Amino acid sequence: MDTTEVPIQPEGEPSGPRQVEVAVCGRSHTGKVRSNNEDQFFVARVARSLETVVSSLSPDEVPAHADTVGYIMVVADGMGGAAAGEVASGTAVNTLVNVLLDVPDWVMRLDDAGFAEVSKRAARYYDMVNDELSRRAQEDPELSGMGTTMTVAYSLGSGLFIAHVGDSRAYLLRRGKMRQLTRDHTQAQALVEAGVLSPEQVTTHRLRHVLTNALGVSDRPVDVEVHKVDLQDADRLLLCTDGLTEMLQDPEIEKVLADGSRPEETCATLVDLAVEAGGHDNVTVVAAHYSVSASQTR
């Protein structure tokens, strides 16, 4: 089946000093050229809950009920030929999910201390994913050379954490203007940063797909790029593989994100436009829309 879509309905999040509602959706398409889909995505709602059953303390002293809700969003783009790319991205996401299931405290604040701890954990988790990919490649010669990108977003209340390896991207749209949160880990981008290429030259350069940082391609610790964002009302988050950004320019993506549609419509429109533009690669997007209560915004 070419198309996979997983919508998650909005839910209030009484976490932190701001009241935040999140609507999120993910969608993936094989495209017009490839025979299999080497992209993977994953969206989960994580929660910590307390409900007082009985207590000697008064209701003013202990809450009757308290919930903290966060969201984890992942996109991964595998590589390696034949089915190896599909195995690489699937293994990466599956390993990450199982690692998270073994962690007793899923929900972590994103203040300064929390961000430092989440960053440390992200580096450790990415290394564990890298080790699992290396192990599988060593056990099966047909998987030799496989690797994958992986971009992860974790939002809790009005805090957003991004962890990133590869050339899948995270974008943030705010007040109608879109900016790229992540850096492409490619040789072409490295040449831009060295002053050899202009940003405009990257879109057609032969080295734009050559990764300088990916999971599964080395036994060395992974260099994980991390970011922290304080979300504002009406912010739009987009995670995507390069099957989208190869087919659509940033202004085209920005226009879709800014049109006010629900995440389901945003995902469907972006995927459809990328396929109509040629669909030269698998296309995967995850879109999250944030509503921050103005009455509680600092």
C-alpha positions in Angstrom: 0.0 0.0 0.0 1.5 3.3 -1.1 0.1 5.7 1.5 0.0 5.5 5.2 -1.7 8.1 7.4 -2.0 8.3 11.2 -4.0 11.3 12.5 -4.2 12.0 16.2 -6.9 14.3 17.5 -6.2 17.4 19.5 -6.0 17.1 23.3 -5.6 19.7 26.0 -2.4 19.6 27.9 -2.5 21.1 31.4 1.3 21.0 31.8 3.4 23.9 32.9 2.2 27.5 33.2 0.7 27.5 29.7 -2.4 25.7 28.4 -1.5 24.1 25.2 -3.5 22.1 22.7 -1.8 20.0 20.0 -3.1 18.5 16.8 -0.7 16.2 14.9 -0.7 14.0 11.8 1.7 11.9 9.9 1.7 10.7 6.3 4.0 8.7 4.0 4.0 7.8 0.3 6.3 5.6 -1.8 6.4 8.1 -4.6 6.4 7.4 -8.3 9.9 6.0 -8.8 10.9 3.7 -6.0 9.3 0.3 -5.6 9.4 0.3 -1.8 9.2 2.9 1.0 12.4 3.4 2.9 10.9 6.1 5.1 9.4 5.6 8.5 7.5 7.8 10.9 6.2 7.5 14.4 4.0 9.7 16.6 3.1 9.0 20.2 1.4 10.8 23.0 3.2 10.2 26.4 1.6 11.0 29.7 2.2 11.1 33.4 -1.0 11.0 35.5 -2.0 11.2 39.1 -5.4 10.5 40.5 -6.1 10.8 44.3 -8.1 7.8 45.4 -8.3 8.7 49.1 -6.3 10.9 51.4 -6.3 12.4 54.9 -5.3 15.7 53.3 -7.9 18.2 52.1 -8.6 18.7 48.3 -6.9 22.1 48.7 -3.7 20.3 49.8 -3.5 17.6 47.1 -4.9 17.6 43.6 -7.8 15.2 42.8 -6.4 14.6 39.4 -3.3 15.9 37.5 -2.0 15.1 34.0 1.1 16.0 32.1 1.0 15.2 28.4 3.8 15.3 25.8 4.3 14.3 22.2 7.1 12.4 20.5 7.4 12.6 16.7 10.0 10.8 14.5 10.9 10.7 10.8 13.6 8.5 9.4 14.9 8.0 5.9 16.8 4.8 5.2 19.5 4.1 2.7 21.5 1.1 1.6 19.9 -0.4 -1.5 17.4 -3.3 -2.0 15.5 -3.6 1.2 18.4 -2.5 3.4 17.2 1.1 3.6 13.7 0.0 4.7 15.3 -2.2 7.4 17.6 0.6 8.5 14.8 3.2 9.1 12.5 0.6 10.6 15.2 -0.7 12.9 16.1 2.8 14.0 12.5 3.8 14.9 11.7 0.4 16.5 14.9 0.5 18.6 14.2 4.1 19.8 10.6 3.2 20.8 11.8 0.2 22.8 14.5 2.2 24.5 11.9 4.8 25.5 9.6 2.0 26.8 12.4 1.0 29.2 12.8 4.5 30.6 10.7 5.0 33.8 10.2 8.7 33.4 9.0 9.3 29.8 7.8 12.8 30.5 10.5 15.4 31.2 10.3 19.1 31.6 12.1 21.3 29.1 13.4 24.1 31.3 17.2 24.6 31.3 17.9 21.7 33.6 15.5 19.4 31.7 16.9 20.4 28.3 20.4 19.4 29.4 19.2 16.0 30.6 17.0 15.4 27.5 20.0 16.3 25.4 22.2 13.8 27.2 19.6 11.1 26.8 19.1 11.8 23.1 22.8 11.3 22.5 22.7 8.1 24.4 19.6 6.8 22.7 21.0 7.7 19.2 24.2 5.7 20.1 22.0 2.7 21.1 20.2 2.9 17.8 23.5 3.2 16.0 24.8 0.1 17.8 21.8 -1.9 16.9 22.1 -1.0 13.2 25.8 -1.9 13.2 25.0 -5.2 14.9 22.3 -6.2 12.4 24.6 -5.2 9.5 27.4 -7.4 10.9 25.0 -10.4 11.3 23.5 -10.1 7.8 25.9 -9.3 4.9 23.0 -8.2 2.7 22.5 -5.3 5.1 26.1 -4.1 4.9 26.3 -0.4 4.3 22.8 0.4 5.4 22.1 3.6 7.3 19.4 6.1 8.1 18.6 9.6 9.0 16.5 10.3 12.1 14.9 13.5 13.3 13.0 13.5 16.6 10.8 16.2 18.1 9.5 16.1 21.7 7.1 18.7 22.8 5.8 19.2 26.4 3.5 22.1 27.0 5.1 25.1 25.3 8.5 23.5 25.2 9.9 21.8 22.1 13.1 19.7 21.8 14.6 18.6 18.5 17.3 15.9 18.0 18.6 15.4 14.5 21.0 13.3 12.4 21.1 13.4 8.6 19.2 15.4 6.0 15.6 15.0 7.0 14.4 18.3 8.3 12.4 20.1 11.0 10.7 23.4 10.1 8.9 25.8 12.3 6.2 28.2 10.9 5.6 31.3 13.1 3.4 34.2 12.2 3.4 33.1 8.5 7.2 32.8 8.2 8.9 29.4 8.0 12.4 28.7 9.2 14.5 25.5 9.1 15.4 24.4 12.6 17.8 21.7 11.6 21.0 21.7 9.5 21.5 19.3 6.6 24.3 16.9 7.4 25.6 16.7 3.8 28.8 17.4 2.0 27.0 20.1 -0.1 25.9 21.9 3.1 29.5 21.6 4.5 30.7 23.4 1.3 28.2 26.2 1.9 29.4 26.6 5.4 33.0 26.7 4.2 32.1 29.4 1.7 32.7 27.3 -1.4 29.0 27.1 -2.5 26.2 29.5 -2.2 22.9 28.2 -0.6 21.2 28.5 -4.0 23.8 26.1 -5.5 23.0 23.3 -3.0 19.6 22.4 -4.6 21.2 21.1 -7.7 24.7 20.1 -6.5 25.8 16.5 -7.0 26.9 16.2 -3.3 23.6 17.3 -1.8 22.6 13.7 -1.0 26.0 12.6 0.3 25.6 12.4 4.1 28.3 13.4 6.5 26.4 12.2 9.6 24.0 9.2 9.7 23.0 6.3 11.8 24.5 2.9 11.1 27.4 3.9 9.0 30.1 4.1 11.7 30.9 2.5 15.1 31.9 5.9 16.4 29.5 7.9 18.7 26.9 9.8 16.8 27.0 13.6 16.6 23.5 14.5 17.5 22.3 18.1 16.7 19.8 19.4 19.3 17.6 22.5 19.6 15.2 24.0 22.1 12.3 26.1 21.1 9.7 28.0 23.2 6.5 27.5 21.3 4.0 30.3 20.7 0.3 30.3 19.8 -0.4 29.1 16.3 3.1 27.7 15.7 3.3 25.0 13.1 6.0 22.2 13.3 6.9 20.1 10.2 9.2 17.1 10.2 9.9 15.7 6.7 12.3 13.5 4.7 14.1 14.8 1.6 11.5 13.3 -0.7 9.5 16.5 0.2 12.3 19.1 0.0 13.7 17.7 -3.2 10.3 18.2 -4.9 9.2 21.4 -3.3 11.0 24.6 -2.6 10.7 26.2 0.9 8.3 29.0 -0.3 5.9 26.3 -1.5 6.1 24.4 1.8 5.6 27.6 3.7 2.5 28.5 1.8 0.9 25.1 2.7 1.9 25.4 6.4 0.5 28.9 6.6 -2.9 28.3 5.0 -4.6 27.5 8.3 -5.6 23.9 7.4 -5.7 21.1 9.9 -2.6 18.9 10.2 -4.4 16.1 8.2 -4.9 18.4 5.3 -1.4 19.9 5.6 0.1 16.4 5.4 -2.1 15.3 2.5 -1.4 18.5 0.5 2.3 18.4 1.0 2.6 14.7 0.0 0.3 15.1 -3.0 2.2 18.2 -4.3 5.6 16.3 -3.9 4.2 13.3 -5.8 2.7 15.5 -8.5 6.0 17.3 -8.9 7.6 14.0 -9.8 7.7 11.9 -6.7 11.3 10.9 -7.3 11.8 9.6 -3.8 9.7 8.4 -0.8 7.8 11.3 0.8 7.1 11.5 4.6 5.8 14.3 6.6 4.6 14.8 10.2 2.8 18.1 11.0 1.9 19.4 14.5 -0.2 22.5 15.1 0.1 24.2 18.5 -2.5 26.4 20.3 -1.2 28.2 23.3 -3.8 29.8 25.6 -3.3 33.6 25.5 -4.7 33.9 29.0 -1.8 31.9 30.5 1.0 33.0 28.2 3.8 34.9 30.0 
